[in-house]
Amino acid sequence: METARTLLEDIAQYFGGPATPRDQLDLLRRDRLDAEAEIRTVLDRLASKYGVASEDVDDTMNSIGAAIGDMTYEPETKCLEEIDVKPPV
């Protein structure tokens, strides 16, 4: 789970957005990890309540991770293309 972002970083992102495609890509990947961590917490709680095996939660998380990857494929690809196109500084 990636929650080490500072309040200042979050405020800067909110008002200005990521400055570079690399920043956008990093933010996208952190947000995906955060989303998966939140979903995992909910599924673990549900599994505990109803006695669902942890392997079933793991399988579900694999499917969710793939779905989140599919959902964010285009923005990620766009960032990667912009990173490759820009000349190194």
DSSP file with accessible surface (Angstrom, degrees, kcal/mol):
  #  RESIDUE AA STRUCTURE BP1 BP2  ACC     N-H-->O    O-->H-N    N-H-->O    O-->H-N    TCO  KAPPA ALPHA  PHI   PSI    X-CA   Y-CA   Z-CA
    1    1 A M              0   0  163      0, 0.0     2,-0.9     0, 0.0    33,-0.1   0.000 360.0 360.0 360.0 130.7    0.0    0.0    0.0
    2    2 A E        +     0   0   72     28,-0.3     3,-0.1     1,-0.1    32,-0.1  -0.811 360.0 134.4-105.3  94.1    1.4    3.3   -1.1
    3    3 A T        +     0   0   99     -2,-0.9    -1,-0.1     1,-0.1    27,-0.0   0.162  35.9 106.1-123.9  20.1    0.3    6.0    1.4
    4    4 A A        +     0   0   78     -3,-0.1    -1,-0.1     2,-0.0     2,-0.1   0.399  45.4 122.8 -85.1   5.5    3.5    7.8    2.0
    5    5 A R        -     0   0   50     -3,-0.1     2,-0.2     1,-0.1     3,-0.0  -0.401  61.2-126.4 -65.1 143.3    2.5   10.8    0.0
    6    6 A T     >  -     0   0   72      1,-0.1     4,-2.2    -2,-0.1     5,-0.2  -0.504  15.5-115.5 -88.9 161.1    2.6   14.0    2.0
    7    7 A L  H  > S+     0   0  130      1,-0.2     4,-2.6     2,-0.2     5,-0.2   0.907 117.5  55.4 -59.9 -39.9   -0.2   16.4    2.4
    8    8 A L  H  > S+     0   0  131      1,-0.2     4,-2.6     2,-0.2    -1,-0.2   0.917 107.0  49.1 -61.8 -41.6    1.8   19.0    0.5
    9    9 A E  H  > S+     0   0   88      2,-0.2     4,-2.5     1,-0.2    -1,-0.2   0.921 111.2  50.1 -63.6 -42.0    2.3   16.7   -2.5
   10   10 A D  H  X S+     0   0   66     -4,-2.2     4,-2.3     2,-0.2    -2,-0.2   0.908 111.3  48.4 -63.8 -41.0   -1.5   16.0   -2.5
   11   11 A I  H  X S+     0   0   76     -4,-2.6     4,-2.3     2,-0.2     5,-0.3   0.932 111.4  49.8 -65.3 -43.3   -2.3   19.7   -2.4
   12   12 A A  H  X>S+     0   0   57     -4,-2.6     4,-2.6     1,-0.2     5,-0.7   0.913 112.0  48.3 -62.1 -41.4    0.1   20.4   -5.2
   13   13 A Q  H  X5S+     0   0   47     -4,-2.5     4,-1.3     3,-0.2    -1,-0.2   0.898 110.6  52.4 -64.8 -38.8   -1.3   17.6   -7.3
   14   14 A Y  H  <5S+     0   0  189     -4,-2.3    -2,-0.2    -5,-0.2    -1,-0.2   0.928 119.7  31.8 -65.0 -45.4   -4.9   18.8   -6.7
   15   15 A F  H  <5S+     0   0  160     -4,-2.3    -2,-0.2    -5,-0.1    -1,-0.2   0.857 137.0  19.2 -83.7 -36.2   -4.2   22.4   -7.8
   16   16 A G  H  <5S-     0   0   65     -4,-2.6    -3,-0.2    -5,-0.3    -2,-0.2   0.649  91.7-139.5-110.6 -18.9   -1.6   21.9  -10.4
   17   17 A G     << -     0   0   30     -4,-1.3    -3,-0.1    -5,-0.7    -2,-0.1   0.025  53.3 -36.7  73.2 166.1   -1.8   18.4  -11.5
   18   18 A P        -     0   0   32      0, 0.0     6,-0.1     0, 0.0    -5,-0.0  -0.346  55.1-143.9 -60.9 138.6    1.3   16.3  -12.3
   19   19 A A  S    S+     0   0   89      1,-0.0     3,-0.0     2,-0.0    -2,-0.0   0.836  75.4  22.8 -77.0 -34.9    3.9   18.5  -13.9
   20   20 A T  S  > S-     0   0   56      1,-0.1     4,-2.6     0, 0.0     5,-0.2  -0.857  81.9-107.3-130.1 163.5    5.4   15.9  -16.3
   21   21 A P  H  > S+     0   0    9      0, 0.0     4,-2.7     0, 0.0     5,-0.2   0.876 122.2  55.6 -57.8 -35.2    4.3   12.7  -17.9
   22   22 A R  H  > S+     0   0  111      2,-0.2     4,-2.7     1,-0.2     5,-0.2   0.932 108.6  47.2 -63.1 -42.8    6.7   10.8  -15.5
   23   23 A D  H  > S+     0   0   59      2,-0.2     4,-2.6     1,-0.2    -1,-0.2   0.902 111.8  50.7 -63.5 -41.3    4.8   12.5  -12.6
   24   24 A Q  H  X S+     0   0   74     -4,-2.6     4,-2.6     2,-0.2    -2,-0.2   0.916 111.5  47.9 -61.7 -43.2    1.5   11.6  -14.1
   25   25 A L  H  X S+     0   0    0     -4,-2.7     4,-2.5     2,-0.2    -2,-0.2   0.922 111.8  49.3 -64.7 -44.2    2.6    8.0  -14.6
   26   26 A D  H  X S+     0   0   64     -4,-2.7     4,-2.4     2,-0.2    -2,-0.2   0.920 112.5  48.2 -60.8 -43.3    3.9    7.8  -11.0
   27   27 A L  H  X S+     0   0   28     -4,-2.6     4,-2.9     2,-0.2     5,-0.2   0.927 110.5  51.2 -64.1 -44.0    0.6    9.2   -9.7
   28   28 A L  H  X S+     0   0   30     -4,-2.6     4,-2.4     1,-0.2    -2,-0.2   0.932 111.7  47.0 -58.4 -46.2   -1.4    6.8  -11.7
   29   29 A R  H  X S+     0   0   91     -4,-2.5     4,-2.1     2,-0.2    -1,-0.2   0.894 112.9  48.6 -67.2 -38.0    0.5    3.8  -10.4
   30   30 A R  H  X S+     0   0   54     -4,-2.4     4,-2.7     2,-0.2   -28,-0.3   0.919 111.1  50.8 -65.6 -41.9    0.3    5.0   -6.8
   31   31 A D  H  X S+     0   0   69     -4,-2.9     4,-2.5     2,-0.2    -2,-0.2   0.886 108.9  51.4 -64.5 -36.9   -3.4    5.6   -7.2
   32   32 A R  H  X S+     0   0   49     -4,-2.4     4,-2.6    -5,-0.2    -1,-0.2   0.930 111.1  47.6 -63.9 -43.7   -3.8    2.1   -8.6
   33   33 A L  H  X S+     0   0   89     -4,-2.1     4,-2.4     2,-0.2    -2,-0.2   0.911 111.9  50.3 -63.0 -41.5   -2.0    0.6   -5.6
   34   34 A D  H  X S+     0   0   17     -4,-2.7     4,-2.4     2,-0.2    -1,-0.2   0.915 110.4  49.9 -61.7 -42.8   -4.0    2.6   -3.2
   35   35 A A  H  X S+     0   0   36     -4,-2.5     4,-2.6     1,-0.2     5,-0.2   0.936 111.4  48.2 -62.8 -44.6   -7.3    1.5   -4.9
   36   36 A E  H  X S+     0   0   55     -4,-2.6     4,-2.7     1,-0.2    -1,-0.2   0.891 110.7  51.7 -63.2 -38.5   -6.2   -2.2   -4.7
   37   37 A A  H  X S+     0   0   18     -4,-2.4     4,-2.1     2,-0.2    -1,-0.2   0.913 110.7  47.8 -65.1 -41.1   -5.2   -1.8   -1.0
   38   38 A E  H  X S+     0   0  136     -4,-2.4     4,-1.9     2,-0.2    -2,-0.2   0.923 113.3  47.4 -64.9 -43.9   -8.6   -0.3   -0.2
   39   39 A I  H  X S+     0   0   57     -4,-2.6     4,-2.8     1,-0.2     5,-0.2   0.919 109.8  53.8 -63.8 -41.0  -10.4   -3.0   -2.1
   40   40 A R  H  X S+     0   0   69     -4,-2.7     4,-3.0     1,-0.2     5,-0.2   0.907 106.1  53.2 -60.3 -40.8   -8.3   -5.7   -0.3
   41   41 A T  H  X S+     0   0   74     -4,-2.1     4,-2.1     2,-0.2    -1,-0.2   0.930 111.1  45.9 -60.2 -45.1   -9.2   -4.3    3.1
   42   42 A V  H  X S+     0   0   72     -4,-1.9     4,-2.5     1,-0.2    -2,-0.2   0.930 114.1  47.9 -65.0 -44.8  -12.9   -4.5    2.2
   43   43 A L  H  X S+     0   0   36     -4,-2.8     4,-3.0     1,-0.2    -2,-0.2   0.892 110.3  52.0 -65.8 -38.6  -12.5   -8.1    0.9
   44   44 A D  H  X S+     0   0   68     -4,-3.0     4,-2.5    -5,-0.2    -1,-0.2   0.909 110.6  48.6 -62.0 -41.2  -10.5   -9.2    3.9
   45   45 A R  H  X S+     0   0  159     -4,-2.1     4,-2.2    -5,-0.2    -2,-0.2   0.931 113.6  46.5 -64.9 -42.9  -13.2   -7.9    6.2
   46   46 A L  H  X S+     0   0   89     -4,-2.5     4,-2.0     1,-0.2    -2,-0.2   0.927 112.6  50.0 -64.3 -43.2  -15.9   -9.6    4.2
   47   47 A A  H  X>S+     0   0    9     -4,-3.0     5,-2.1     1,-0.2     4,-1.0   0.903 110.7  49.8 -63.5 -40.8  -13.9  -12.9    4.1
   48   48 A S  H  <5S+     0   0  102     -4,-2.5     3,-0.5     1,-0.2    -1,-0.2   0.916 110.1  50.6 -64.5 -41.6  -13.4  -12.8    7.8
   49   49 A K  H  <5S+     0   0  154     -4,-2.2    -1,-0.2     1,-0.2    -2,-0.2   0.874 122.5  30.4 -64.9 -36.1  -17.1  -12.2    8.5
   50   50 A Y  H  <5S-     0   0  152     -4,-2.0    -1,-0.2    -5,-0.2    -2,-0.2   0.282 109.1-111.5-112.8  10.5  -18.2  -15.1    6.3
   51   51 A G  T  <5 +     0   0   70     -4,-1.0     2,-0.3    -3,-0.5    -3,-0.2   0.831  53.3 168.2  69.0  34.0  -15.3  -17.5    6.6
   52   52 A V      < -     0   0   65     -5,-2.1    -1,-0.2    -6,-0.2     5,-0.1  -0.616  40.4-106.9 -81.7 137.6  -14.0  -17.2    3.1
   53   53 A A    >>  -     0   0   42     -2,-0.3     4,-1.4     1,-0.1     3,-0.8  -0.322  18.5-126.7 -65.1 144.6  -10.6  -18.7    2.5
   54   54 A S  H 3> S+     0   0   66      1,-0.3     4,-2.7     2,-0.2     5,-0.1   0.812 109.7  62.9 -63.5 -28.5   -7.7  -16.3    2.0
   55   55 A E  H 3> S+     0   0  117      1,-0.2     4,-2.4     2,-0.2    -1,-0.3   0.872 101.1  52.0 -63.3 -35.5   -6.9  -18.1   -1.3
   56   56 A D  H <> S+     0   0   88     -3,-0.8     4,-2.2     2,-0.2    -1,-0.2   0.886 109.2  49.1 -67.6 -37.5  -10.3  -17.0   -2.6
   57   57 A V  H  X S+     0   0    7     -4,-1.4     4,-2.8     2,-0.2    -2,-0.2   0.924 110.4  51.6 -66.1 -42.2   -9.6  -13.4   -1.7
   58   58 A D  H  X S+     0   0   67     -4,-2.7     4,-2.1     1,-0.2    -2,-0.2   0.921 110.1  48.7 -59.5 -44.7   -6.2  -13.7   -3.4
   59   59 A D  H  X S+     0   0   96     -4,-2.4     4,-1.8     2,-0.2    -1,-0.2   0.911 111.8  49.3 -61.7 -42.5   -7.8  -15.0   -6.6
   60   60 A T  H  X S+     0   0   62     -4,-2.2     4,-2.6     1,-0.2    -2,-0.2   0.911 109.1  52.3 -63.3 -41.5  -10.4  -12.2   -6.5
   61   61 A M  H  X S+     0   0   18     -4,-2.8     4,-3.1     1,-0.2    -1,-0.2   0.868 105.2  55.5 -65.0 -34.9   -7.6   -9.6   -6.0
   62   62 A N  H  X S+     0   0  115     -4,-2.1     4,-2.1     2,-0.2    -1,-0.2   0.928 110.4  45.7 -61.6 -42.4   -5.8  -11.0   -9.0
   63   63 A S  H  X S+     0   0   83     -4,-1.8     4,-2.4     2,-0.2    -2,-0.2   0.906 113.7  48.8 -66.0 -41.4   -8.9  -10.4  -11.1
   64   64 A I  H  X S+     0   0   39     -4,-2.6     4,-2.9     2,-0.2     5,-0.2   0.917 109.4  52.3 -65.7 -42.8   -9.4   -6.9   -9.6
   65   65 A G  H  X S+     0   0   17     -4,-3.1     4,-2.3     1,-0.2    -1,-0.2   0.915 110.9  47.7 -59.1 -41.6   -5.8   -6.0  -10.3
   66   66 A A  H  X S+     0   0   55     -4,-2.1     4,-2.6    -5,-0.2    -1,-0.2   0.911 111.7  50.3 -65.7 -40.5   -6.2   -7.1  -13.9
   67   67 A A  H  X S+     0   0   54     -4,-2.4     4,-2.6     2,-0.2    -2,-0.2   0.914 110.9  48.1 -65.6 -41.2   -9.4   -5.1  -14.2
   68   68 A I  H  X S+     0   0   19     -4,-2.9     4,-2.0     2,-0.2    -1,-0.2   0.912 111.3  51.6 -65.8 -39.9   -7.8   -2.0  -12.8
   69   69 A G  H  < S+     0   0   24     -4,-2.3     4,-0.4    -5,-0.2    -2,-0.2   0.920 111.4  46.9 -61.7 -41.5   -4.9   -2.5  -15.2
   70   70 A D  H >< S+     0   0  129     -4,-2.6     3,-0.9     1,-0.2     4,-0.4   0.914 111.3  52.3 -64.2 -41.9   -7.4   -2.8  -18.1
   71   71 A M  H 3< S+     0   0  143     -4,-2.6     3,-0.2     1,-0.2    -1,-0.2   0.853 117.7  36.4 -64.5 -34.4   -9.3    0.3  -16.9
   72   72 A T  T 3X S+     0   0   13     -4,-2.0     4,-2.1     1,-0.2    -1,-0.2   0.285  86.4 105.2-104.2  12.2   -6.1    2.4  -16.7
   73   73 A Y  H <> S+     0   0  146     -3,-0.9     4,-2.9    -4,-0.4     5,-0.2   0.921  79.0  48.6 -60.2 -48.5   -4.3    1.0  -19.8
   74   74 A E  H  > S+     0   0  159     -4,-0.4     4,-2.6    -3,-0.2    -1,-0.2   0.942 112.9  45.1 -63.9 -48.1   -5.0    4.0  -22.1
   75   75 A P  H  > S+     0   0   64      0, 0.0     4,-2.2     0, 0.0    -1,-0.2   0.911 115.4  49.2 -62.6 -36.8   -3.8    6.7  -19.7
   76   76 A E  H  X S+     0   0   30     -4,-2.1     4,-2.6     2,-0.2    -2,-0.2   0.938 111.6  48.3 -65.5 -44.4   -0.8    4.7  -18.8
   77   77 A T  H  X S+     0   0   31     -4,-2.9     4,-2.7    -5,-0.2     5,-0.2   0.910 109.6  53.1 -62.4 -40.5    0.1    4.1  -22.4
   78   78 A K  H  X S+     0   0  128     -4,-2.6     4,-2.3    -5,-0.2    -1,-0.2   0.928 110.3  47.5 -60.5 -45.4   -0.3    7.8  -23.2
   79   79 A C  H  X S+     0   0   10     -4,-2.2     4,-2.3     1,-0.2    -2,-0.2   0.926 111.8  50.1 -61.7 -45.1    2.1    8.7  -20.4
   80   80 A L  H  X S+     0   0   62     -4,-2.6     4,-2.2     1,-0.2    -2,-0.2   0.896 110.3  50.0 -62.5 -39.9    4.6    6.1  -21.5
   81   81 A E  H  X S+     0   0  117     -4,-2.7     4,-1.9     1,-0.2    -1,-0.2   0.911 111.1  49.0 -64.3 -41.1    4.4    7.4  -25.1
   82   82 A E  H  X S+     0   0   60     -4,-2.3     4,-1.8    -5,-0.2    -2,-0.2   0.875 110.3  51.3 -66.9 -35.3    5.0   11.0  -23.9
   83   83 A I  H  < S+     0   0   40     -4,-2.3    -2,-0.2     1,-0.2    -1,-0.2   0.923 112.5  45.7 -67.1 -41.7    8.0    9.9  -21.8
   84   84 A D  H  < S+     0   0  136     -4,-2.2    -2,-0.2     1,-0.2    -1,-0.2   0.827 112.8  50.6 -70.9 -31.2    9.6    8.1  -24.8
   85   85 A V  H  < S+     0   0  120     -4,-1.9    -1,-0.2    -5,-0.2    -2,-0.2   0.874  92.5  84.5 -77.0 -36.6    8.9   10.9  -27.2
   86   86 A K  S  < S-     0   0  120     -4,-1.8     3,-0.1    -5,-0.2     0, 0.0  -0.424  85.1-116.6 -71.3 137.8   10.4   13.7  -25.1
   87   87 A P        -     0   0  106      0, 0.0    -1,-0.1     0, 0.0    -2,-0.1  -0.381  38.4 -94.8 -69.9 150.0   14.2   14.2  -25.3
   88   88 A P              0   0  130      0, 0.0    -4,-0.0     0, 0.0     0, 0.0  -0.347 360.0 360.0 -64.4 147.7   16.2   13.6  -22.1
   89   89 A V              0   0  195     -3,-0.1    -3,-0.0    -2,-0.0     0, 0.0  -0.532 360.0 360.0 -85.6 360.0   16.9   16.6  -20.1
